Amino acid sequence: MNDKEPETLVQKLDEYQVDVPDFPMKKSRLDRVANWLFDPVSLPVWEVHFTKKGMAVAMFFPVLLTIISAIPFIFL
């Protein structure tokens, strides 16, 4: 490595004047919560492979759930 390279780099960097604005290095708690709440997420994709028997169970399940939840109303 040549000794003049760092001097050249320093001279090039001194040619430009950059104003760096002051900004907080640590985000506020509200900003962190907002970023957590509004962070986009990908929804999981479920691959369901129903057989004929599985499809019959899936179609009968809402009917079964309705009957079971209606049982308490019979005894009112």
PDB file of N, CA, C and O in Angstrom:
ATOM      1  N   MET A   1       0.847  -1.182   0.000  1.00  0.00           N
ATOM      2  CA  MET A   1       0.000   0.000   0.000  1.00  0.00           C
ATOM      3  C   MET A   1       0.889   1.240   0.000  1.00  0.00           C
ATOM      4  O   MET A   1       1.863   1.318   0.749  1.00  0.00           O
ATOM      5  N   ASN A   2       0.552   2.177  -0.823  1.00  0.00           N
ATOM      6  CA  ASN A   2       1.329   3.394  -0.973  1.00  0.00           C
ATOM      7  C   ASN A   2       1.005   4.371   0.162  1.00  0.00           C
ATOM      8  O   ASN A   2      -0.145   4.445   0.595  1.00  0.00           O
ATOM      9  N   ASP A   3       1.999   5.123   0.652  1.00  0.00           N
ATOM     10  CA  ASP A   3       1.786   6.069   1.755  1.00  0.00           C
ATOM     11  C   ASP A   3       0.978   7.278   1.319  1.00  0.00           C
ATOM     12  O   ASP A   3       0.376   7.939   2.164  1.00  0.00           O
ATOM     13  N   LYS A   4       0.943   7.588   0.035  1.00  0.00           N
ATOM     14  CA  LYS A   4       0.241   8.779  -0.441  1.00  0.00           C
ATOM     15  C   LYS A   4      -1.255   8.531  -0.598  1.00  0.00           C
ATOM     16  O   LYS A   4      -2.023   9.483  -0.736  1.00  0.00           O
ATOM     17  N   GLU A   5      -1.673   7.306  -0.581  1.00  0.00           N
ATOM     18  CA  GLU A   5      -3.105   7.029  -0.753  1.00  0.00           C
ATOM     19  C   GLU A   5      -3.949   7.621   0.371  1.00  0.00           C
ATOM     20  O   GLU A   5      -4.972   8.234   0.068  1.00  0.00           O
ATOM     21  N   PRO A   6      -3.595   7.482   1.637  1.00  0.00           N
ATOM     22  CA  PRO A   6      -4.422   8.104   2.673  1.00  0.00           C
ATOM     23  C   PRO A   6      -4.444   9.627   2.564  1.00  0.00           C
ATOM     24  O   PRO A   6      -5.484  10.240   2.806  1.00  0.00           O
ATOM     25  N   GLU A   7      -3.339  10.240   2.211  1.00  0.00           N
ATOM     26  CA  GLU A   7      -3.313  11.704   2.058  1.00  0.00           C
ATOM     27  C   GLU A   7      -4.227  12.136   0.913  1.00  0.00           C
ATOM     28  O   GLU A   7      -4.931  13.140   1.022  1.00  0.00           O
ATOM     29  N   THR A   8      -4.216  11.390  -0.165  1.00  0.00           N
ATOM     30  CA  THR A   8      -5.077  11.707  -1.303  1.00  0.00           C
ATOM     31  C   THR A   8      -6.539  11.556  -0.903  1.00  0.00           C
ATOM     32  O   THR A   8      -7.388  12.364  -1.280  1.00  0.00           O
ATOM     33  N   LEU A   9      -6.810  10.537  -0.155  1.00  0.00           N
ATOM     34  CA  LEU A   9      -8.176  10.312   0.302  1.00  0.00           C
ATOM     35  C   LEU A   9      -8.633  11.451   1.215  1.00  0.00           C
ATOM     36  O   LEU A   9      -9.759  11.933   1.094  1.00  0.00           O
ATOM     37  N   VAL A  10      -7.773  11.872   2.110  1.00  0.00           N
ATOM     38  CA  VAL A  10      -8.111  12.971   3.012  1.00  0.00           C
ATOM     39  C   VAL A  10      -8.334  14.251   2.210  1.00  0.00           C
ATOM     40  O   VAL A  10      -9.263  15.003   2.506  1.00  0.00           O
ATOM     41  N   GLN A  11      -7.521  14.509   1.224  1.00  0.00           N
ATOM     42  CA  GLN A  11      -7.692  15.712   0.400  1.00  0.00           C
ATOM     43  C   GLN A  11      -9.023  15.659  -0.355  1.00  0.00           C
ATOM     44  O   GLN A  11      -9.728  16.664  -0.437  1.00  0.00           O
ATOM     45  N   LYS A  12      -9.363  14.508  -0.898  1.00  0.00           N
ATOM     46  CA  LYS A  12     -10.630  14.377  -1.630  1.00  0.00           C
ATOM     47  C   LYS A  12     -11.819  14.581  -0.689  1.00  0.00           C
ATOM     48  O   LYS A  12     -12.798  15.237  -1.046  1.00  0.00           O
ATOM     49  N   LEU A  13     -11.726  14.020   0.502  1.00  0.00           N
ATOM     50  CA  LEU A  13     -12.824  14.171   1.450  1.00  0.00           C
ATOM     51  C   LEU A  13     -12.957  15.609   1.938  1.00  0.00           C
ATOM     52  O   LEU A  13     -14.061  16.067   2.233  1.00  0.00           O
ATOM     53  N   ASP A  14     -11.847  16.316   2.023  1.00  0.00           N
ATOM     54  CA  ASP A  14     -11.886  17.717   2.465  1.00  0.00           C
ATOM     55  C   ASP A  14     -12.461  18.635   1.392  1.00  0.00           C
ATOM     56  O   ASP A  14     -12.864  19.755   1.704  1.00  0.00           O
ATOM     57  N   GLU A  15     -12.510  18.194   0.150  1.00  0.00           N
ATOM     58  CA  GLU A  15     -13.079  19.016  -0.925  1.00  0.00           C
ATOM     59  C   GLU A  15     -14.573  19.226  -0.740  1.00  0.00           C
ATOM     60  O   GLU A  15     -15.113  20.247  -1.166  1.00  0.00           O
ATOM     61  N   TYR A  16     -15.228  18.293  -0.125  1.00  0.00           N
ATOM     62  CA  TYR A  16     -16.682  18.344   0.014  1.00  0.00           C
ATOM     63  C   TYR A  16     -17.063  18.698   1.443  1.00  0.00           C
ATOM     64  O   TYR A  16     -16.480  18.209   2.410  1.00  0.00           O
ATOM     65  N   GLN A  17     -18.048  19.554   1.538  1.00  0.00           N
ATOM     66  CA  GLN A  17     -18.539  19.928   2.857  1.00  0.00           C
ATOM     67  C   GLN A  17     -19.971  19.403   2.980  1.00  0.00           C
ATOM     68  O   GLN A  17     -20.850  19.763   2.196  1.00  0.00           O
ATOM     69  N   VAL A  18     -20.177  18.581   3.942  1.00  0.00           N
ATOM     70  CA  VAL A  18     -21.480  17.956   4.128  1.00  0.00           C
ATOM     71  C   VAL A  18     -22.008  18.344   5.505  1.00  0.00           C
ATOM     72  O   VAL A  18     -21.330  18.171   6.518  1.00  0.00           O
ATOM     73  N   ASP A  19     -23.236  18.873   5.521  1.00  0.00           N
ATOM     74  CA  ASP A  19     -23.877  19.201   6.794  1.00  0.00           C
ATOM     75  C   ASP A  19     -24.752  18.019   7.203  1.00  0.00           C
ATOM     76  O   ASP A  19     -25.732  17.694   6.533  1.00  0.00           O
ATOM     77  N   VAL A  20     -24.393  17.402   8.280  1.00  0.00           N
ATOM     78  CA  VAL A  20     -25.149  16.257   8.778  1.00  0.00           C
ATOM     79  C   VAL A  20     -26.145  16.775   9.808  1.00  0.00           C
ATOM     80  O   VAL A  20     -25.746  17.346  10.823  1.00  0.00           O
ATOM     81  N   PRO A  21     -27.432  16.582   9.556  1.00  0.00           N
ATOM     82  CA  PRO A  21     -28.421  17.079  10.520  1.00  0.00           C
ATOM     83  C   PRO A  21     -28.392  16.242  11.795  1.00  0.00           C
ATOM     84  O   PRO A  21     -28.039  15.063  11.782  1.00  0.00           O
ATOM     85  N   ASP A  22     -28.771  16.884  12.891  1.00  0.00           N
ATOM     86  CA  ASP A  22     -28.863  16.159  14.156  1.00  0.00           C
ATOM     87  C   ASP A  22     -30.150  15.361  14.173  1.00  0.00           C
ATOM     88  O   ASP A  22     -31.231  15.897  13.928  1.00  0.00           O
ATOM     89  N   PHE A  23     -30.031  14.113  14.454  1.00  0.00           N
ATOM     90  CA  PHE A  23     -31.209  13.262  14.584  1.00  0.00           C
ATOM     91  C   PHE A  23     -30.939  12.282  15.720  1.00  0.00           C
ATOM     92  O   PHE A  23     -29.795  11.903  15.972  1.00  0.00           O
ATOM     93  N   PRO A  24     -32.005  11.882  16.398  1.00  0.00           N
ATOM     94  CA  PRO A  24     -31.800  10.979  17.534  1.00  0.00           C
ATOM     95  C   PRO A  24     -31.340   9.608  17.057  1.00  0.00           C
ATOM     96  O   PRO A  24     -31.877   9.053  16.098  1.00  0.00           O
ATOM     97  N   MET A  25     -30.358   9.086  17.730  1.00  0.00           N
ATOM     98  CA  MET A  25     -29.837   7.779  17.360  1.00  0.00           C
ATOM     99  C   MET A  25     -30.760   6.662  17.836  1.00  0.00           C
ATOM    100  O   MET A  25     -30.795   5.587  17.237  1.00  0.00           O
ATOM    101  N   LYS A  26     -31.502   6.909  18.902  1.00  0.00           N
ATOM    102  CA  LYS A  26     -32.410   5.907  19.438  1.00  0.00           C
ATOM    103  C   LYS A  26     -33.836   6.360  19.167  1.00  0.00           C
ATOM    104  O   LYS A  26     -34.196   7.508  19.429  1.00  0.00           O
ATOM    105  N   LYS A  27     -34.643   5.446  18.640  1.00  0.00           N
ATOM    106  CA  LYS A  27     -36.026   5.783  18.348  1.00  0.00           C
ATOM    107  C   LYS A  27     -36.821   5.833  19.646  1.00  0.00           C
ATOM    108  O   LYS A  27     -36.495   5.156  20.621  1.00  0.00           O
ATOM    109  N   SER A  28     -37.858   6.642  19.637  1.00  0.00           N
ATOM    110  CA  SER A  28     -38.704   6.711  20.820  1.00  0.00           C
ATOM    111  C   SER A  28     -39.527   5.428  20.935  1.00  0.00           C
ATOM    112  O   SER A  28     -39.659   4.671  19.973  1.00  0.00           O
ATOM    113  N   ARG A  29     -40.063   5.205  22.101  1.00  0.00           N
ATOM    114  CA  ARG A  29     -40.851   3.999  22.338  1.00  0.00           C
ATOM    115  C   ARG A  29     -42.083   3.983  21.439  1.00  0.00           C
ATOM    116  O   ARG A  29     -42.473   2.930  20.935  1.00  0.00           O
ATOM    117  N   LEU A  30     -42.692   5.141  21.240  1.00  0.00           N
ATOM    118  CA  LEU A  30     -43.873   5.225  20.383  1.00  0.00           C
ATOM    119  C   LEU A  30     -43.528   4.871  18.936  1.00  0.00           C
ATOM    120  O   LEU A  30     -44.300   4.182  18.268  1.00  0.00           O
ATOM    121  N   ASP A  31     -42.390   5.328  18.454  1.00  0.00           N
ATOM    122  CA  ASP A  31     -41.960   4.979  17.098  1.00  0.00           C
ATOM    123  C   ASP A  31     -41.707   3.481  16.960  1.00  0.00           C
ATOM    124  O   ASP A  31     -42.054   2.882  15.942  1.00  0.00           O
ATOM    125  N   ARG A  32     -41.107   2.880  17.977  1.00  0.00           N
ATOM    126  CA  ARG A  32     -40.843   1.445  17.908  1.00  0.00           C
ATOM    127  C   ARG A  32     -42.133   0.643  17.923  1.00  0.00           C
ATOM    128  O   ARG A  32     -42.256  -0.349  17.205  1.00  0.00           O
ATOM    129  N   VAL A  33     -43.099   1.065  18.740  1.00  0.00           N
ATOM    130  CA  VAL A  33     -44.390   0.368  18.781  1.00  0.00           C
ATOM    131  C   VAL A  33     -45.115   0.532  17.456  1.00  0.00           C
ATOM    132  O   VAL A  33     -45.695  -0.424  16.941  1.00  0.00           O
ATOM    133  N   ALA A  34     -45.086   1.742  16.900  1.00  0.00           N
ATOM    134  CA  ALA A  34     -45.753   1.978  15.618  1.00  0.00           C
ATOM    135  C   ALA A  34     -45.107   1.154  14.509  1.00  0.00           C
ATOM    136  O   ALA A  34     -45.811   0.601  13.664  1.00  0.00           O
ATOM    137  N   ASN A  35     -43.798   1.066  14.500  1.00  0.00           N
ATOM    138  CA  ASN A  35     -43.118   0.245  13.491  1.00  0.00           C
ATOM    139  C   ASN A  35     -43.468  -1.221  13.654  1.00  0.00           C
ATOM    140  O   ASN A  35     -43.607  -1.942  12.666  1.00  0.00           O
ATOM    141  N   TRP A  36     -43.613  -1.669  14.895  1.00  0.00           N
ATOM    142  CA  TRP A  36     -43.974  -3.068  15.142  1.00  0.00           C
ATOM    143  C   TRP A  36     -45.399  -3.347  14.701  1.00  0.00           C
ATOM    144  O   TRP A  36     -45.671  -4.397  14.120  1.00  0.00           O
ATOM    145  N   LEU A  37     -46.323  -2.410  14.971  1.00  0.00           N
ATOM    146  CA  LEU A  37     -47.726  -2.616  14.622  1.00  0.00           C
ATOM    147  C   LEU A  37     -47.964  -2.575  13.119  1.00  0.00           C
ATOM    148  O   LEU A  37     -48.743  -3.366  12.588  1.00  0.00           O
ATOM    149  N   PHE A  38     -47.300  -1.663  12.440  1.00  0.00           N
ATOM    150  CA  PHE A  38     -47.574  -1.442  11.026  1.00  0.00           C
ATOM    151  C   PHE A  38     -46.547  -2.103  10.109  1.00  0.00           C
ATOM    152  O   PHE A  38     -46.469  -1.774   8.925  1.00  0.00           O
ATOM    153  N   ASP A  39     -45.768  -3.025  10.646  1.00  0.00           N
ATOM    154  CA  ASP A  39     -44.807  -3.751   9.837  1.00  0.00           C
ATOM    155  C   ASP A  39     -45.550  -4.751   8.949  1.00  0.00           C
ATOM    156  O   ASP A  39     -46.330  -5.557   9.457  1.00  0.00           O
ATOM    157  N   PRO A  40     -45.327  -4.713   7.648  1.00  0.00           N
ATOM    158  CA  PRO A  40     -46.046  -5.657   6.788  1.00  0.00           C
ATOM    159  C   PRO A  40     -45.564  -7.088   7.039  1.00  0.00           C
ATOM    160  O   PRO A  40     -44.371  -7.354   7.186  1.00  0.00           O
ATOM    161  N   VAL A  41     -46.525  -7.979   7.080  1.00  0.00           N
ATOM    162  CA  VAL A  41     -46.201  -9.388   7.285  1.00  0.00           C
ATOM    163  C   VAL A  41     -46.790 -10.201   6.147  1.00  0.00           C
ATOM    164  O   VAL A  41     -47.779  -9.807   5.529  1.00  0.00           O
ATOM    165  N   SER A  42     -46.185 -11.314   5.886  1.00  0.00           N
ATOM    166  CA  SER A  42     -46.726 -12.190   4.857  1.00  0.00           C
ATOM    167  C   SER A  42     -47.623 -13.217   5.533  1.00  0.00           C
ATOM    168  O   SER A  42     -47.281 -13.759   6.584  1.00  0.00           O
ATOM    169  N   LEU A  43     -48.743 -13.474   4.937  1.00  0.00           N
ATOM    170  CA  LEU A  43     -49.680 -14.439   5.478  1.00  0.00           C
ATOM    171  C   LEU A  43     -49.238 -15.843   5.102  1.00  0.00           C
ATOM    172  O   LEU A  43     -48.792 -16.076   3.978  1.00  0.00           O
ATOM    173  N   PRO A  44     -49.359 -16.775   6.033  1.00  0.00           N
ATOM    174  CA  PRO A  44     -48.965 -18.142   5.695  1.00  0.00           C
ATOM    175  C   PRO A  44     -49.939 -18.747   4.693  1.00  0.00           C
ATOM    176  O   PRO A  44     -51.144 -18.505   4.752  1.00  0.00           O
ATOM    177  N   VAL A  45     -49.408 -19.521   3.795  1.00  0.00           N
ATOM    178  CA  VAL A  45     -50.231 -20.181   2.792  1.00  0.00           C
ATOM    179  C   VAL A  45     -50.378 -21.626   3.211  1.00  0.00           C
ATOM    180  O   VAL A  45     -49.398 -22.357   3.347  1.00  0.00           O
ATOM    181  N   TRP A  46     -51.620 -22.023   3.412  1.00  0.00           N
ATOM    182  CA  TRP A  46     -51.885 -23.397   3.813  1.00  0.00           C
ATOM    183  C   TRP A  46     -52.263 -24.199   2.593  1.00  0.00           C
ATOM    184  O   TRP A  46     -53.167 -23.835   1.840  1.00  0.00           O
ATOM    185  N   GLU A  47     -51.573 -25.273   2.413  1.00  0.00           N
ATOM    186  CA  GLU A  47     -51.922 -26.174   1.333  1.00  0.00           C
ATOM    187  C   GLU A  47     -52.728 -27.316   1.935  1.00  0.00           C
ATOM    188  O   GLU A  47     -52.199 -28.126   2.696  1.00  0.00           O
ATOM    189  N   VAL A  48     -53.995 -27.374   1.593  1.00  0.00           N
ATOM    190  CA  VAL A  48     -54.877 -28.389   2.147  1.00  0.00           C
ATOM    191  C   VAL A  48     -55.223 -29.369   1.039  1.00  0.00           C
ATOM    192  O   VAL A  48     -55.748 -28.991  -0.009  1.00  0.00           O
ATOM    193  N   HIS A  49     -54.925 -30.605   1.284  1.00  0.00           N
ATOM    194  CA  HIS A  49     -55.245 -31.649   0.324  1.00  0.00           C
ATOM    195  C   HIS A  49     -56.305 -32.540   0.954  1.00  0.00           C
ATOM    196  O   HIS A  49     -55.998 -33.403   1.776  1.00  0.00           O
ATOM    197  N   PHE A  50     -57.562 -32.321   0.559  1.00  0.00           N
ATOM    198  CA  PHE A  50     -58.660 -33.095   1.115  1.00  0.00           C
ATOM    199  C   PHE A  50     -58.909 -34.344   0.284  1.00  0.00           C
ATOM    200  O   PHE A  50     -58.891 -34.328  -0.947  1.00  0.00           O
ATOM    201  N   THR A  51     -59.136 -35.400   0.997  1.00  0.00           N
ATOM    202  CA  THR A  51     -59.641 -36.599   0.337  1.00  0.00           C
ATOM    203  C   THR A  51     -61.163 -36.505   0.365  1.00  0.00           C
ATOM    204  O   THR A  51     -61.707 -35.530   0.883  1.00  0.00           O
ATOM    205  N   LYS A  52     -61.842 -37.475  -0.168  1.00  0.00           N
ATOM    206  CA  LYS A  52     -63.311 -37.460  -0.143  1.00  0.00           C
ATOM    207  C   LYS A  52     -63.818 -37.513   1.291  1.00  0.00           C
ATOM    208  O   LYS A  52     -64.774 -36.822   1.644  1.00  0.00           O
ATOM    209  N   LYS A  53     -63.179 -38.328   2.111  1.00  0.00           N
ATOM    210  CA  LYS A  53     -63.583 -38.442   3.504  1.00  0.00           C
ATOM    211  C   LYS A  53     -63.300 -37.132   4.251  1.00  0.00           C
ATOM    212  O   LYS A  53     -64.123 -36.681   5.048  1.00  0.00           O
ATOM    213  N   GLY A  54     -62.156 -36.534   3.996  1.00  0.00           N
ATOM    214  CA  GLY A  54     -61.809 -35.267   4.628  1.00  0.00           C
ATOM    215  C   GLY A  54     -62.740 -34.148   4.207  1.00  0.00           C
ATOM    216  O   GLY A  54     -63.088 -33.295   5.024  1.00  0.00           O
ATOM    217  N   MET A  55     -63.148 -34.134   2.953  1.00  0.00           N
ATOM    218  CA  MET A  55     -64.083 -33.117   2.469  1.00  0.00           C
ATOM    219  C   MET A  55     -65.437 -33.290   3.138  1.00  0.00           C
ATOM    220  O   MET A  55     -66.083 -32.301   3.483  1.00  0.00           O
ATOM    221  N   ALA A  56     -65.877 -34.524   3.327  1.00  0.00           N
ATOM    222  CA  ALA A  56     -67.152 -34.775   3.991  1.00  0.00           C
ATOM    223  C   ALA A  56     -67.105 -34.287   5.435  1.00  0.00           C
ATOM    224  O   ALA A  56     -68.067 -33.692   5.919  1.00  0.00           O
ATOM    225  N   VAL A  57     -66.001 -34.531   6.122  1.00  0.00           N
ATOM    226  CA  VAL A  57     -65.854 -34.055   7.503  1.00  0.00           C
ATOM    227  C   VAL A  57     -65.838 -32.533   7.539  1.00  0.00           C
ATOM    228  O   VAL A  57     -66.455 -31.931   8.418  1.00  0.00           O
ATOM    229  N   ALA A  58     -65.142 -31.903   6.598  1.00  0.00           N
ATOM    230  CA  ALA A  58     -65.074 -30.443   6.565  1.00  0.00           C
ATOM    231  C   ALA A  58     -66.433 -29.826   6.273  1.00  0.00           C
ATOM    232  O   ALA A  58     -66.731 -28.740   6.770  1.00  0.00           O
ATOM    233  N   MET A  59     -67.253 -30.484   5.488  1.00  0.00           N
ATOM    234  CA  MET A  59     -68.589 -29.956   5.202  1.00  0.00           C
ATOM    235  C   MET A  59     -69.540 -30.216   6.356  1.00  0.00           C
ATOM    236  O   MET A  59     -70.462 -29.430   6.573  1.00  0.00           O
ATOM    237  N   PHE A  60     -69.343 -31.299   7.106  1.00  0.00           N
ATOM    238  CA  PHE A  60     -70.236 -31.646   8.197  1.00  0.00           C
ATOM    239  C   PHE A  60     -69.868 -30.906   9.484  1.00  0.00           C
ATOM    240  O   PHE A  60     -70.718 -30.766  10.364  1.00  0.00           O
ATOM    241  N   PHE A  61     -68.645 -30.436   9.618  1.00  0.00           N
ATOM    242  CA  PHE A  61     -68.184 -29.787  10.843  1.00  0.00           C
ATOM    243  C   PHE A  61     -69.017 -28.568  11.240  1.00  0.00           C
ATOM    244  O   PHE A  61     -69.376 -28.469  12.413  1.00  0.00           O
ATOM    245  N   PRO A  62     -69.348 -27.632  10.345  1.00  0.00           N
ATOM    246  CA  PRO A  62     -70.187 -26.497  10.765  1.00  0.00           C
ATOM    247  C   PRO A  62     -71.567 -26.937  11.253  1.00  0.00           C
ATOM    248  O   PRO A  62     -72.111 -26.351  12.190  1.00  0.00           O
ATOM    249  N   VAL A  63     -72.130 -27.958  10.626  1.00  0.00           N
ATOM    250  CA  VAL A  63     -73.432 -28.466  11.061  1.00  0.00           C
ATOM    251  C   VAL A  63     -73.306 -29.062  12.455  1.00  0.00           C
ATOM    252  O   VAL A  63     -74.151 -28.810  13.313  1.00  0.00           O
ATOM    253  N   LEU A  64     -72.264 -29.846  12.691  1.00  0.00           N
ATOM    254  CA  LEU A  64     -72.029 -30.444  14.000  1.00  0.00           C
ATOM    255  C   LEU A  64     -71.804 -29.370  15.060  1.00  0.00           C
ATOM    256  O   LEU A  64     -72.318 -29.485  16.172  1.00  0.00           O
ATOM    257  N   LEU A  65     -71.055 -28.346  14.735  1.00  0.00           N
ATOM    258  CA  LEU A  65     -70.797 -27.247  15.667  1.00  0.00           C
ATOM    259  C   LEU A  65     -72.085 -26.510  16.011  1.00  0.00           C
ATOM    260  O   LEU A  65     -72.282 -26.128  17.164  1.00  0.00           O
ATOM    261  N   THR A  66     -72.962 -26.304  15.039  1.00  0.00           N
ATOM    262  CA  THR A  66     -74.233 -25.642  15.285  1.00  0.00           C
ATOM    263  C   THR A  66     -75.112 -26.477  16.200  1.00  0.00           C
ATOM    264  O   THR A  66     -75.750 -25.933  17.102  1.00  0.00           O
ATOM    265  N   ILE A  67     -75.158 -27.769  15.992  1.00  0.00           N
ATOM    266  CA  ILE A  67     -75.983 -28.655  16.829  1.00  0.00           C
ATOM    267  C   ILE A  67     -75.457 -28.670  18.261  1.00  0.00           C
ATOM    268  O   ILE A  67     -76.242 -28.597  19.207  1.00  0.00           O
ATOM    269  N   ILE A  68     -74.164 -28.763  18.428  1.00  0.00           N
ATOM    270  CA  ILE A  68     -73.576 -28.805  19.774  1.00  0.00           C
ATOM    271  C   ILE A  68     -73.811 -27.486  20.503  1.00  0.00           C
ATOM    272  O   ILE A  68     -74.110 -27.490  21.697  1.00  0.00           O
ATOM    273  N   SER A  69     -73.680 -26.364  19.809  1.00  0.00           N
ATOM    274  CA  SER A  69     -73.883 -25.077  20.469  1.00  0.00           C
ATOM    275  C   SER A  69     -75.357 -24.802  20.752  1.00  0.00           C
ATOM    276  O   SER A  69     -75.658 -23.952  21.591  1.00  0.00           O
ATOM    277  N   ALA A  70     -76.287 -25.489  20.085  1.00  0.00           N
ATOM    278  CA  ALA A  70     -77.716 -25.290  20.322  1.00  0.00           C
ATOM    279  C   ALA A  70     -78.236 -26.148  21.470  1.00  0.00           C
ATOM    280  O   ALA A  70     -79.345 -25.906  21.945  1.00  0.00           O
ATOM    281  N   ILE A  71     -77.485 -27.131  21.928  1.00  0.00           N
ATOM    282  CA  ILE A  71     -77.933 -28.020  23.002  1.00  0.00           C
ATOM    283  C   ILE A  71     -78.286 -27.257  24.279  1.00  0.00           C
ATOM    284  O   ILE A  71     -79.311 -27.583  24.878  1.00  0.00           O
ATOM    285  N   PRO A  72     -77.527 -26.279  24.736  1.00  0.00           N
ATOM    286  CA  PRO A  72     -77.920 -25.566  25.954  1.00  0.00           C
ATOM    287  C   PRO A  72     -79.264 -24.846  25.834  1.00  0.00           C
ATOM    288  O   PRO A  72     -79.959 -24.685  26.837  1.00  0.00           O
ATOM    289  N   PHE A  73     -79.640 -24.417  24.649  1.00  0.00           N
ATOM    290  CA  PHE A  73     -80.903 -23.711  24.466  1.00  0.00           C
ATOM    291  C   PHE A  73     -82.094 -24.653  24.583  1.00  0.00           C
ATOM    292  O   PHE A  73     -83.211 -24.200  24.833  1.00  0.00           O
ATOM    293  N   ILE A  74     -81.883 -25.933  24.412  1.00  0.00           N
ATOM    294  CA  ILE A  74     -82.979 -26.906  24.544  1.00  0.00           C
ATOM    295  C   ILE A  74     -83.441 -26.980  25.999  1.00  0.00           C
ATOM    296  O   ILE A  74     -84.627 -27.170  26.268  1.00  0.00           O
ATOM    297  N   PHE A  75     -82.503 -26.829  26.933  1.00  0.00           N
ATOM    298  CA  PHE A  75     -82.812 -26.992  28.355  1.00  0.00           C
ATOM    299  C   PHE A  75     -83.195 -25.679  29.031  1.00  0.00           C
ATOM    300  O   PHE A  75     -83.295 -25.648  30.257  1.00  0.00           O
ATOM    301  N   LEU A  76     -83.409 -24.620  28.309  1.00  0.00           N
ATOM    302  CA  LEU A  76     -83.815 -23.345  28.934  1.00  0.00           C
ATOM    303  C   LEU A  76     -85.236 -23.359  29.372  1.00  0.00           C
ATOM    304  O   LEU A  76     -85.725 -22.368  29.912  1.00  0.00           O
TER     305      LEU A  76
END
